[in-house]
């Protein structure tokens, strides 16, 4: 499963025409993200079946909102129960952005707070994917926290910049111009809902992403694999969040 993605990335950089984000794709992503944010505020959370400690990951409810020219929208929902956790501990971990490179290793290799005012943050995360070739992304996000009542915490994270590094072995500062990269990731929003109950915390995360579509002729070989990557990222996010809240060392 490693060779196909490497082939795709190399082919996109050295053979296939670059993909450009169409206004239609951006609009479709925004619609899906808005629906996910609404669900964060409305969907109840709490399931005794989660108390065994499993991480439950499943496709999101929105899916592709019609045809997306040149793009692929993915929507995944992850849920879990963290026994013994509190909302205060959840907030302490989530707001500790300087340590995200520890909590979410190996997907996150650098993290920093750019600005902070009250319950709003602007942060940067440097993300990495290694599949024979290495893809490094410089990303920034605007994050908002809200507590509608003492038992709930809501957190929205919306990407404000995603740039693919040209040569990670030389410099992280030099990025491909927008629309001339591999299209591995163009947008990424995530929406958390936490509920204190049953001696712990129920957590629900919905992540919506936009990337380029699979080049013509490679869909039979690559689409299923590319669709699996956001699911793997959700698993890493849930596990890293749970372990950090429980004070475990990153794996």
C-alpha positions as CSV (number, residue, x, y, z in Angstrom):
1,X,0.0,0.0,0.0
2,X,3.0,2.3,0.2
3,X,4.0,2.3,-3.4
4,X,0.7,3.6,-4.9
5,X,0.7,6.9,-2.9
6,X,4.4,7.5,-3.6
7,X,3.7,7.0,-7.3
8,X,0.8,9.4,-7.1
9,X,2.8,12.2,-5.4
10,X,5.8,11.8,-7.7
11,X,3.6,11.7,-10.7
12,X,1.7,14.8,-9.7
13,X,5.0,16.7,-9.2
14,X,6.8,15.5,-12.2
15,X,4.2,14.4,-14.7
16,X,0.5,15.0,-14.1
17,X,-0.9,18.5,-14.4
18,X,-1.4,20.3,-11.2
19,X,-4.8,20.6,-9.6
20,X,-6.3,23.9,-8.8
21,X,-9.0,24.5,-6.2
22,X,-12.2,25.4,-8.0
23,X,-14.7,27.8,-6.4
24,X,-17.2,25.0,-6.6
25,X,-15.0,22.7,-4.5
26,X,-14.4,25.5,-1.9
27,X,-18.2,26.2,-1.7
28,X,-18.9,22.5,-1.3
29,X,-16.3,22.2,1.5
30,X,-17.8,25.2,3.3
31,X,-21.3,23.7,3.1
32,X,-20.1,20.4,4.6
33,X,-18.1,22.1,7.3
34,X,-21.1,24.3,8.3
35,X,-23.2,21.1,8.6
36,X,-20.5,19.5,10.8
37,X,-20.3,22.5,13.0
38,X,-24.1,22.5,13.4
39,X,-24.0,18.8,14.4
40,X,-21.3,19.6,17.0
41,X,-23.8,21.8,18.7
42,X,-26.9,19.6,18.3
43,X,-26.0,15.9,18.3
44,X,-26.3,14.3,21.7
45,X,-23.2,12.4,22.9
46,X,-23.0,9.5,25.3
47,X,-23.0,5.8,24.7
48,X,-22.4,3.2,27.4
49,X,-20.9,0.9,24.7
50,X,-17.9,3.2,24.5
51,X,-17.0,2.6,28.1
52,X,-14.9,-0.4,27.2
53,X,-12.3,2.1,25.9
54,X,-12.7,1.5,22.2
55,X,-12.1,4.3,19.6
56,X,-15.1,4.3,17.2
57,X,-14.4,5.8,13.8
58,X,-17.1,6.0,11.1
59,X,-17.9,8.0,7.9
60,X,-19.5,11.4,8.6
61,X,-23.1,12.2,7.9
62,X,-22.6,14.7,5.1
63,X,-20.3,13.1,2.6
64,X,-19.7,14.7,-0.8
65,X,-22.2,17.6,-1.3
66,X,-22.8,16.9,-5.0
67,X,-20.1,16.9,-7.6
68,X,-16.9,18.6,-6.5
69,X,-14.8,19.5,-9.7
70,X,-11.2,18.6,-9.1
71,X,-11.7,17.9,-5.5
72,X,-12.4,15.2,-2.9
73,X,-14.3,16.0,0.4
74,X,-14.0,13.5,3.2
75,X,-15.9,13.5,6.5
76,X,-15.1,11.3,9.4
77,X,-16.5,11.1,12.9
78,X,-14.6,9.7,15.9
79,X,-16.0,9.0,19.3
80,X,-14.6,7.7,22.6
81,X,-15.1,7.6,26.4
82,X,-12.2,8.7,28.7
83,X,-12.8,7.2,32.1
84,X,-11.8,9.4,35.0
85,X,-11.3,12.5,32.9
86,X,-12.7,15.9,33.6
87,X,-13.5,18.9,31.4
88,X,-10.9,20.9,33.2
89,X,-8.3,18.3,32.2
90,X,-9.6,18.2,28.7
91,X,-9.2,22.0,28.3
92,X,-5.7,21.9,29.9
93,X,-4.6,19.4,27.3
94,X,-6.3,20.9,24.2
95,X,-5.0,24.5,25.0
96,X,-1.5,23.2,25.4
97,X,-0.6,23.8,21.8
98,X,3.1,24.0,22.4
99,X,3.1,20.3,23.2
100,X,1.0,19.1,20.3
101,X,4.1,17.9,18.6
102,X,4.4,15.4,21.6
103,X,0.7,14.6,21.9
104,X,0.1,13.9,18.2
105,X,3.5,12.5,17.1
106,X,4.5,11.3,14.6
107,X,1.9,13.2,12.4
108,X,2.7,16.6,14.0
109,X,6.3,17.6,14.1
110,X,6.0,21.2,15.2
111,X,3.4,23.3,16.9
112,X,3.1,26.9,18.1
113,X,0.6,29.5,19.3
114,X,0.5,32.5,16.9
115,X,-2.1,34.6,18.8
116,X,-4.4,34.1,21.7
117,X,-7.3,36.2,23.1
118,X,-9.7,34.6,25.6
119,X,-11.3,31.5,24.2
120,X,-9.9,32.0,20.7
121,X,-6.5,30.9,19.4
122,X,-4.5,31.1,16.1
123,X,-2.0,28.2,16.0
124,X,0.4,26.6,13.5
125,X,1.0,22.9,13.1
126,X,3.6,21.2,10.8
127,X,2.2,17.9,9.6
128,X,4.0,15.1,8.0
129,X,3.1,12.0,6.0
130,X,5.7,9.4,5.1
131,X,5.1,6.9,2.4
132,X,8.4,6.3,0.7
133,X,8.3,10.0,-0.2
134,X,7.8,12.6,2.6
135,X,5.0,15.2,2.4
136,X,5.3,18.1,4.9
137,X,2.5,20.6,5.3
138,X,2.7,24.0,7.1
139,X,-0.8,24.6,8.4
140,X,-2.5,27.3,10.5
141,X,-5.9,27.2,12.3
142,X,-8.4,29.5,14.0
143,X,-9.8,27.8,17.1
144,X,-12.8,28.7,19.3
145,X,-13.8,27.2,22.7
146,X,-17.3,27.5,24.2
147,X,-19.1,25.9,27.2
148,X,-22.9,26.0,26.8
149,X,-23.3,24.5,30.3
150,X,-21.1,23.0,33.0
151,X,-21.3,19.5,31.4
152,X,-20.3,20.4,27.9
153,X,-17.3,21.8,26.0
154,X,-17.4,22.7,22.3
155,X,-14.2,23.3,20.2
156,X,-14.1,24.3,16.5
157,X,-10.8,24.3,14.5
158,X,-10.8,25.8,11.0
159,X,-7.8,25.8,8.7
160,X,-6.7,29.2,7.5
161,X,-3.6,28.1,5.6
162,X,-2.3,24.8,4.2
163,X,1.0,24.9,2.3
164,X,3.0,22.0,1.1
165,X,6.8,22.2,1.7
166,X,8.9,21.9,-1.5
167,X,11.9,20.2,-0.1
168,X,11.6,19.1,3.6
169,X,15.2,17.9,3.6
170,X,16.4,21.5,3.0
171,X,13.9,24.0,4.4
172,X,10.4,24.0,5.8
173,X,9.9,27.6,4.7
174,X,9.8,27.2,1.0
175,X,6.3,26.1,-0.1
176,X,4.8,25.2,-3.5
177,X,2.5,28.0,-4.8
178,X,-1.2,27.2,-4.2
179,X,-2.5,25.0,-7.0
180,X,0.9,23.7,-7.9
181,X,1.3,21.2,-5.1
182,X,0.3,17.5,-4.9
183,X,-3.1,18.5,-3.6
184,X,-2.6,16.1,-0.7
185,X,-4.6,18.5,1.6
186,X,-6.2,21.9,0.9
187,X,-8.6,22.4,3.8
188,X,-9.1,20.7,7.2
189,X,-11.7,21.6,9.8
190,X,-12.5,19.7,13.0
191,X,-15.3,20.0,15.5
192,X,-15.2,18.6,19.0
193,X,-18.0,18.0,21.5
194,X,-17.1,16.8,25.0
195,X,-19.7,15.8,27.7
196,X,-19.0,15.0,31.3
197,X,-21.0,12.0,32.5
198,X,-20.7,8.5,34.0
199,X,-17.4,9.2,35.8
200,X,-15.6,10.4,32.7
201,X,-15.8,12.3,29.4
202,X,-17.5,11.4,26.2
203,X,-15.8,12.9,23.2
204,X,-16.9,13.3,19.6
205,X,-14.8,14.7,16.8
206,X,-15.9,15.3,13.3
207,X,-13.2,16.2,10.7
208,X,-14.0,17.5,7.2
209,X,-11.1,17.7,4.7
210,X,-10.7,18.8,1.1
211,X,-8.0,17.5,-1.2
212,X,-7.6,17.0,-5.0
213,X,-9.3,14.2,-6.7
214,X,-7.5,11.1,-8.0
215,X,-5.9,11.6,-11.5
216,X,-7.8,10.0,-14.3
217,X,-6.7,6.4,-14.9
218,X,-5.4,5.9,-11.3
219,X,-8.7,5.7,-9.5
220,X,-8.9,1.9,-9.5
221,X,-5.5,1.8,-7.7
222,X,-5.5,4.8,-5.5
223,X,-8.9,6.1,-4.4
224,X,-9.5,3.5,-1.7
225,X,-6.0,4.1,-0.2
226,X,-6.3,7.9,-0.3
227,X,-9.8,7.7,1.4
228,X,-8.2,5.7,4.2
229,X,-5.7,8.3,5.2
230,X,-8.1,10.7,6.9
231,X,-9.5,7.8,8.9
232,X,-5.9,7.0,10.0
233,X,-5.5,10.6,11.0
234,X,-8.7,10.5,13.1
235,X,-7.4,7.5,14.9
236,X,-4.1,9.2,15.7
237,X,-6.0,12.3,16.9
238,X,-8.3,10.3,19.2
239,X,-5.5,8.2,20.6
240,X,-3.2,11.2,21.1
241,X,-6.0,13.2,22.9
242,X,-7.0,10.4,25.2
243,X,-3.4,9.5,26.1
244,X,-2.5,13.2,26.8
245,X,-5.6,13.6,29.0
246,X,-4.7,10.5,31.0
247,X,-1.1,11.6,31.3
248,X,0.3,8.7,29.1
249,X,3.4,9.2,27.1
250,X,3.0,9.6,23.3
251,X,3.5,6.3,21.4
